[in-house]
Each structure stands twice: as C-alpha cells, then as structure tokens.
Amino acid sequence: MNHIRKTLSAIIIASSLMGSTSALSDEETHFNATKTTQSHLVKAQFYRWYQLYERPMNKTRIENQMDILAKGIMITSAAGQVKGKENYHERVKVFTGWKNAHHVQAVNVIETSPTEYQLTASIQYQNIKPDGEKSSYSIDYDTRLIASNSLLPTFAEINIKPTGTTMLDFEDAYPENRMLSLVHYWAALMEQLDGNVEPFKELLTPNFTLNFSSVNNKINSIDALSKWLNGAPLQLKQSSHHLENFSVVETEENHFTVNVDFDWYGITKTDQKMVAKTRHTWAVIDNPDERFARVQNIHVETLEAFRLLK
C-alpha cells in the first residue's frame, strides 16, 4: 500500500509543477462527472434479488430478501401483482422446492433523481419445478429503486415481463449472481473515499489477506485495512471502477474463485485525472444465509500502472 500511496503523492506533486494538460479523448469520456458508485450499489441489490430463488429457501434467506425491498414494494409479473413486503413474504413461498436460474444478458442503470434509480435488464430464465416440469424463457425487468437509510438502495417497483420461450438446458446461475453482487458492493465501498472500514467487516472472512500491491504489503487485519483506507484513497476526490472480463469458478461447495479486471479512473484533490488497469483474483467463501459472500483473499496484478492523463 505504501507503493500506491507514494505513487499518488509523487503524481500529485509532479502535477503541481506541470502546466495544464489535455486528456485523451477516449479516456476523458469516463470523467463526465458521472461516478460509478450508485450504479454499483444498485447492481449489488439487483444481483441479490436472484439469490433467494436460486438456492433452497428458508426463513433467514427470506428475511434477507426483505432487506432489499421498500415497505410499499410493488411487483408486477405474469403471475399477477403483489403490493407490500408482507404480501411478498407470503407470495414467495410458492417457489419452495423450485430450481431457478437467472442468466443476466444485459443490465442498465439510470439515475433519475438524486434519490431514485431505474434499472432495466434482460434475463434468460430457467426453472425446474418439484414435479420435474422444466421451463425456459426470456424476460425483461424494469425496476425502480429508491435511497434508503443505509448505503444500499431498495426496490420500490419491479416489473417482470416474459418476452419469449427458449429451449435452453438448466444451468446454475447462482455463483455468477452471488459473486457479482459482492464485487459491485465492494467496488462501491472502495469508491466512498471516507475511510470507513465498518461496511467491509461484513464482506471479509475472519482470516483474510488482501494483496493490493506486492507481497510485502499484505493487509490481513481490520486495523490494517482501516489504516490503508485512511491513507492513499483519501488523496482522491473521485474513484470509479469499470468491470471487465468477469468470471467465477466454484472450486468446492460454497468456495469460489473470482477473476475480474478493473478499468480505474480517479480524480485527485488537485483535480488531476488518473487512470490504471488491474486484474483481481479473489478467493471467496459463501454462506448462502448471509447477505453477502465473504472475501478470503484478494490478489491484484497491475496491468497498466497509475498514470496521469496527458
């Protein structure tokens, strides 16, 4: 972490000695005052929505689902309309014993106001009912989320519309949806730039290791993570992560290896624009009864070093 901190400090000092520079046009588009944080938070909740349906239901997991819904939630689907969390609580029991898979084909988030977000998505949905009957079809989601008392927004409206039948064989989608929820939430927390380590505690195993730079700078305690969060990141006023090349493999039951590249765009407190590209390999342990899976290990490889736009 000292390497990153020193790099940032050196860049900031150097930039103060330079004249103004013009940014590269293809990269400049990522600095249109549009931060990715809210999009990450919305997507974290979106991928959480499927987790209840894609593993056997129980009381704890249903309660976790209530956590992502606004009190007056309105859900409209081919099965009818459900209004209110209490009615959803009863409705969801219909799916007991089903095997469900939701393969996300496309997802888009628009901030419609400072406290409201629209998320639309296209899904390939598959299920196997308790009697063995199989179905496969495409569906579109049109949803509205609102800011809540916590960092994560909640769903106020969910509209689900079937768009056609398909002939796809059932394939488990839980690993990808579960891990994407974790990755988006982690990215959003990293972009807070407030030094607050508390939300990370929910996302880390008791014995974790974060290797953000080199083997000499591993973070393996909450105190060490807090120290890092209050170091290099606080030299920035904006940080944005764009996911690429995401993949997940279940290495054993409830143990996953996640690979993802991040295109990173940052703005220092002296208004200098920076870019970098990293490749992350995560070892994750999942308890399906918890809100999020937990990171056991992160190793980061630098693909493109931190640099100023010129």
N, C-alpha and C positions, 0 to 999 in steps of 0.2 A: 504493500500500500504506500510505503514511502516513495517508491518509484513513481507512482501515479501522482502523488502529492507534489513531488519535486518537479515532475514534468509540467504539471499545471502551473506551478509557481514560476518556472522558467519561461513558459509561454506567455504568461501574463506580464512578467517583467519585460520580456523581449518586445511584446506588442506595444508597450508604452513608449518604446524607443523607435517604433516604426511609424511611418506615415500611414494614412488610411489605405486599405487595400480593397480591391473589388473581388467579390466572391464568385466562384464558378457557378454558372447559371444552373447546371443540372443539380447541384447540391443546394443552392440558395433556396430552391423551392421548399425545402424542408424546414425553413426558418420563417415561415409566413405567420409568425405569432400564434401558430396552432400547435399547442402542446399535445402530446400523445397520452398524457396521464389519464384523462377522463375516459378516453377510448379504452385504455387498458382496464380500468375499473368496470366499465360497462361489459366488456367481453369476459372478464373474470366471472361476473354474475351470470352471463349468458351460458357459458360452458358449465357452470354449476347447476343450471336448470335441468340438464340432462342426467346428472349423476344419480338422482333419486330413482329414475326409471331404469337405469342400466345396471343396477345391482339389486339383490333382494331387499325389499322394503322392510323397515322396522320403525319403531316409534322414534328413535333418535334421529334417523335419517329423514323422516318426515318433518320433524321439528327443525332440522337444518334447512329444509326446503322452505318452511315458513319464514325463515330469516331473510330470504331474498325477495319476499313479496310485500308490497304495500298493503295496509289494512283493507283498503277498498278495492283490491285487485279485481280486474275484470278479464276473464279468459273466455275467448270465443273459438270454438272448433267445430268440426263436423259432428261431434257428439252433443253440441249444444253450448249453452252459456253458463258460466259459473261466476258469481259475484261474491267477493268477500273471502278472507282467509279461512273462516270457519267452514264454509261450504266446499272450498277446495280440499280442505283436510279430509272431508268425507268422500269427495269425488275420487281422490287419488287411490283410494282402496280398491277401486275397480281393477286396477292394474296389478294387483297382487298375483304373483306367480307367472307373470309375463316375462319374456326376454325381449328387451328393446335395444335397438341400436340407432343412433342419430349421427349420420356422417355429414358434417358441415361442408358444403361445397363453396359457399361464399357468404361473407358477413360484412355489413357496412354500418357504421355508427355516425350519426349526425347530432351535433349539439344544437338543439332547437331553442334553448334559452340557457341562462346560467345554471338553472336547476332541473332542466329536463333534457332527455336524450331519446332519440329514435334509433332503434336497431332493427335492421331487416336482414333476413338470412334465407338461404336456400339449403334444404336438407334432403338427403336420401335416407328415408326411414325404413326400418325393417323390424318385424316383430315375430315372435313365436308364442302363441297362446298356450295356456296349460293343457289344452286338449290336443296340441300338436299342430294346429292350423297356423299356416305361415302367410304373412303379408309383406309386401314391399311396394313402396310408392314414394313419390317426391312430394315435398310440402314446402310452403313458403311461410316464414314468420314475419310479422310486422308488430313490433313491440314498442312500448313507451316506458322509460324508466325515469324515476324522479330522485332527487337528492334526499338523503336520509340523515338521521342523527349521527350515523357512523360514516366512515370514509366511503364505504361501498353504497352505490345507489340501489334502489329496489324497483321491482317491476310494478307498474300501475296498470298496464294493459298488455295482454298477449293475444294476438290474433293469429290463428293457425289455419292455413288453407291448403288442402290437398290439391296438387296440380297434375297428377297423372300416376298411373301404376307402372311399376318396373318389375323386372324378373331377376333381381339380384339375390344371391345366396346370403344368408345371415352371416355377418361378420361383426365381432365385438367392437364397439366404438368407445367403450369406457376409458381405456388407457389414454387415448388421444384427448378426449374431452376433459378428463380429470387433470391431466398434466398441463393442458393449455390454460385451464383456469388458474392453476398455480403460477405458471410462467407470467401470465398477464398481471396477476396481482403483485407478484414480486417486482416486475418492471415498474408498475405504478408506485410502489413503495420506494423504490430506488429514485424515482423522479420527484419525490416530495421535497427533498433537499432541506429537511427540517431537523435532521439529527436524531429523530425519534426512533429508538430501537424497539419499542414495545410491540408494534404490529408484527415484527419479524419473529417474535417468540413462537407464534402460532405456526410458523412455516418451517421451523427447524427441529431436527431430532435432538435429543439430549446431548449426544456426542456428534457434533457436526464439524466439518472442515471446509472453509472457503478459501480457495487459492485463486485470488483475483489477479495476481501478477506473477510471482515467482515462488519457488519452494521455500524461500527464506522469509516469505511474508504471509504465511497462512494465518487465517483467523479461525480460532476454534473455541471461542467463548463469547457470550453475550457482551461482556465488558469490552472485549477486543473489537467486536463489531460496532458497538456504540462509539468507541474511540475513532474508528475509521469513518463512520457516518458523520461525525463532527469534525472531520479533517478535510480531505480533498473535496468531497461533494459540496461543502459549504462555500467553496470558492466559485461556485456556479450559481447563476440565477435561472437557468433553464436546462433541462436534460430530457432528451427524447430517445426512445428505443424503438426501432422498427424491426420486427421479427422476420427472419428468413430461414429457409431450409430446416424447418422443424420436423423432428421425427422422435418416435418413442418406441422402446422395446421393453417388454415385460421379461425380466431376466429370471425371476421366480415369482411365486404368488405374492402379490402386493409389493413387489420390488421392481423399480423401473429405471431404465437409463434413458435420459432425455438429451437430445442434441439440438441446438438451436444457434443460429448466427444472429447477432445484433448489429444493425447499422445504427451508430450512435451520433447524435447531433446535440451539441451543447453550446450555451452562451455564457461566457464568464461575466462576473460582476463589472468588468470594464468593457462589456459589450463586444468582446471578441468572439467570433464564431469558430467552433471547433468541430472536427469530425474524427471518427475512429470506427473500426470494424473488429468485432471479436467473435470467437467461436466458443460456445459454452457446452460443457459436458456435465450433466447433473446425475447424481445417484439419488433416487427418491424412494422413500418408504411411505406406503399408503395405508391408513386405517380408514376404510370407507365410512365409518361412523363419525369422522371428524369433518369440520367444514372444508379443510384443505389438506392435501397430502403434505408431507414434510421433506425438506431437503436434508440429505445426509452429507453430501459432498458436492462441491462445485469446483470445476477446473476451468480456467479461462485461458484461451490461446489468443494472442494478438494476431489478427490477420492484416490490419492496417493500423499503424501506430497513431496515437493522438497527434493531430496537426491543426494548425490554423488554416482557414481558407484564405487563399491569396488571390 
